[in-house]
Amino acid sequence: MDNKLKDFLSDLLTKDTIVDYLYIFIGSIIQAAGMAFFLIPSKLVSGGVSGLAQVANHYTSWPVGVMTLIGNIPLFILGWQYLGKIKFAARTIFSVAVFSIFTDLLSIWTSHSAITKDIFLNMMFGAVVLGIGFGFVYKGSGTSGGSDIIGRILNQRLGLPISQSYLLTDSVSVLLGGIAFGWDLALYGLIAIYISGFAAEMISEGSGYFRDVIIITKEPEKITQAVIEILDRSVTQLKGVGGYSGEEKTILYCVIGRNEVNQLKKMVVESDPDSFMVVGHAHEVLGEGFQKYRSLS
C-alpha cells in the first residue's frame, strides 16, 4: 500500500480528523441551506461552480446540486494532478458531495420558493448563511471545491494570488448570471459573494476579538508587572535600537482582549507618559491562555 494512503487511513480515525469532518459536514449543510432557502429561488448567483450550476439550471432545469457535483469532477481531476494531496482531495470530495446532496434535497423541500419575496433580504441572509457554511468548512481544513481548486492551481502554476483567482472565477459566474437572470440580480449576487466571503473569514479566523500590542518604553519592568498582575496576561520583552537616536530600547509585546485595551492604555500612560504604543488586530490567537493548538493538516 502507498505510504501516503497508509498515513491517510491511520489519520482518518483520530479525534482531530473526526472533528474536522464534523465541521465540514455541518458547514456544507449550512451552505446548502443558504442556497436552497435564499439564493437559488431568488436567482442570485453565488459565484464559483455552484453559481455556474445555477445558470445551467436556468437553461436545462437540471438540479443545481447535481450540476455542482458534475462541474467539480474535472476540477477535482485537475486538483489531484497538480496538487496531489490525499487529505485535501478527500475533504474536498466529502464537502462537495454533502453540499450537492443537501442543496437538492432542501430545494425539493422548499419547492424552490424563497423564505421571503424581498430580494434584498434574500441577498443578505443568503450571503451570511452561505458564508457561515464556508467558514465551518474552512475551520475543518476543508474546501468547497470549484474556486478553491482553481485558485490553488493558478497560484502554484502561474503565481497568481488566490484572491485574484477567486475574483476571476466569480466574475465569470456573475457575467453569465447577468446574461441569464438580468443585471440587477447579477449585481446583487456580486454583493452576496463579498458578504459571504467576509462571513466565512469571521467564522474560520475569528472576529478580531483580540488585540496585539507593541509598547516601546523606558519603564518596561513597571508596565510588565502591571500587565501580569492586573490583566493576568503575559508580556514578551524584546531588545531594540532607535533608528533615529541610536539608543537601546526595550520593546514589550503582548496579546489582550478587546475589552482590555483602555485599561492597558491607562496603565502604560501612568507608568511612562513618553512611551510609544501600537495596537493591532489579531484574528486568531493560539497557545497558552488562549485557544489550544489542534491539527491543521
N, C-alpha and C positions, 0 to 999 in steps of 0.2 A: 504493500500500500504506500502511496506517495506520502512523504513526510509532512507536507502541508496539509493534506487531508487528515492524517493522523492527529496533528495538532488541533485542527478544526474540530474533529469529533471529540477529542478529550476536553476541549474548552467548552463544548456545547452545553454541558450539564452543570457548569459551575454557577454559583449564586449570581455573580455579576452578569453573566451572559443571559441567564433567565430573566433577570430584572431588565436588561436591555431589550430583550424581545417583548417583554410585557409593555414597556414604554412604546415600542414600535407598533405593537398591536393596538393599544389604546389610541395612539396618535393617528394611525391610519383610519380607524373608525371615526374619530373626530373630524378628520379631513373629509371623509365620505359624507358625514352629516352636513358639513358646510356646503359641499357641492349639491347634495340632493335636496336640502331644505331651502337653500337660498340662491345659489349661483346658477345651477342648471335651469330651474324653472323660469328664472328671470333673464336667461340668455346672456349672462355676464361671463365673459371668457376669463378663465382662471390663470392662463399662462401655461407654458410648457406643453407636455404631451397631452395632459388632461384638457387643456384649452383647445388643442388641435382636435381632440376627440369630440369636444362639444360641437365644433364646426362640422366635422364629419357626420355627427349625429343629425345635424340640421338637414343635410342633403340625403342621407341614407336611412335615417331612423334606427340605425344600429345602436344598441345600448352604449352609453358613454364609458361605463366600466370595461366592457368587452373591448371597445376601441382603444382605451388606455392601455390595457394589457397587451393587445396586438402591437400597438405603436411602440411599446417598450421592448419588445423582443429583439428587433435589430439593434437597438441601442444597448441592450444587455450583452449581445454578442460582441459588439464593439468594445464595451467596457471590459468584458472578460479578456479580450485580445490585448487591449492596450494597458489596462490597469492590473488585471491578473491577480486579484486578491480574493481568496475564498470567502473570508468573513464579510467583506464588502458586498460581494455578489449574493451571498446567502441572505443577508439582511435586506438588500435591495429587492430581491425576488419576493421575500416574505412581505415587505411593505407594499409593493405594487399589487400583489395578489389580494391581500386583505382589503386594500383601498378599492380595488376594482370590483371585488365581490360585493362589498357593503354599499358602494355607490349605487350599483344596480338594484340591490335589494331594498335600500331605503327609497330609491326613486319609484319603485313599484308601490311601496307602502304609501308614499305621499301622492301617488297618481300624477307625478310631475307638476304638482301645484306648490307654489311657494307659501311659506307661512303668512306672509303679508304681501299686499299688492304694491306697497311703496318701494320703488326702485332704489331709493337712497338707503332705506333700512336694510333691504336685501344685500346691497353692496357692502354696507358697513358690517353687518352681522356675519355675512358670508365670509368676508375677508378675515375678520377676527377669529371666527371658529376655524377656518382653514389654517390660519397662521398658528393657532394653538396646537392644532394637529401636527403641523410641520415641526413645531418646537419639540413636542414629545418624541417624534421620530428621530430628530437630531440628538435629543438628550439620550436616546438609546443607541447612539453611534450608528444610526442608520441613515438611509437616504430615500427619497421618494422616486428614484429613477429619473428618466427623462432629462430635464435640465441639469440635474446633478451629475449625471454620467457625461453629458456633452460638455459641461463646464470643466470637469476634471480632465477629460481628454484634450480639449483645446488648451487648457492650462499646461499640461505636460508636454504636448506635441508642438504647440505654437507659442507657448509662453504668454498666452492671453490671460489676463486676470479673470478669475472665476466670476466676479461681479459683472464684468463686461460680457461674459459668456451667457449669464442669466439674462442680461438685458437684451442680447441678440435673439435668443430663443423666445423670450416672452414677447418681444416686438413682432416676431413673425406671427405668433398666436393672435396678438391684438390686431394686426393688419388683416389677417384672414377673418377674424371675428367682426371687424368693421365692414368687410365685404358681405358677410353672411347675415349679420344681425342689425347693421346700421352703426354709424359712427358715434352716436350718443351712448349706446350701450358699450361700445368698444372702449370709449374713454372712461366710462365708469369702471369697466374691467381693469383698465390700466391703474386706476386709483386703488382698486381692490388688491392688485398684485403688490403694490407698495405697502399697503397696510398689513397684508398677510405676512410680508417679509419682516416688518417691524415687530408684529406679534410673535412670530417664530423666534426672533432674536431674544425677546423678553423672556420667553419660556425656556429656551435652551441655554442662554448665557446669563440670565438673571436680569433684574430690573435696575441695576446700578445702585442698589441699596447701600453698598459700601463705598467708602472714600479712602483713597491712598494719599498720604500727606508727607510732604518733604519740608523739613524745617532746617534752616541754616542759622545757627545761633552761637553766642559766646557763653551761654549758660546751659550746656547740654545735660549736665547731671541733674540740675533742678527741674528741667522740663521732663526728663526721662522719669524721674521719681514721681512727679505729679501724674503723668500718664499711667504709670503702673499702679499707683495707689488709688487714684480717683476713678479712672476709666477702666481699670483692670485689663489694660492692653499692653502688649509687649512693644518694645522700641528697638530698632537696629541703629547702631551708631557707625557712621562711615567717616573716613577722613578725606578732606578735600582741600584744594588750594584756590583762593580767589583769583580769577583771571585778571582782574584789574590791579588789585592791591598786592597780590603775591603772598598774602597771609594764609597761614594754615587755619582751616575752619573745620568744625565738627558738623556733620550733616546727619540729621535724625530722619528715619523713615518708619512710618507706622501705618497700619490699616485700621480704620474705625468705622462704626456705623454712621449712617447719615444723620441720625438724631444726636450724635456726639460732637459734631463739628463745632458748634458755637461754644460748647463747654471747653473744647480744646483750644480754640482761639483765645478765650479768656485766660486760660492757664498760660499760654505762650506769651501773651502781652504782659501779664503780671510778672512773669519770670524774666523776660527780656524784650522790652519795648522796641529794640532795634533789630530784632530777628527778622528773617525773610521766610515766608511760608507759602507753599503751593499746595492747593487742594485739588485732587483729580478724581475721576470716576473709576471705580473698579467694578467691572461687570460680574466677576466671579472670584471668590477667594477660597483657596484650598489649603488645608493644613491645620495645625493645632489651634484650637479656639474658634475655628470656622468650620467650613464643610469638609468632611473626610474625603480622602482620595478614594477613587474607585477605578476599576479598569476601563480605559477608554478605547481599547483595541477592538 
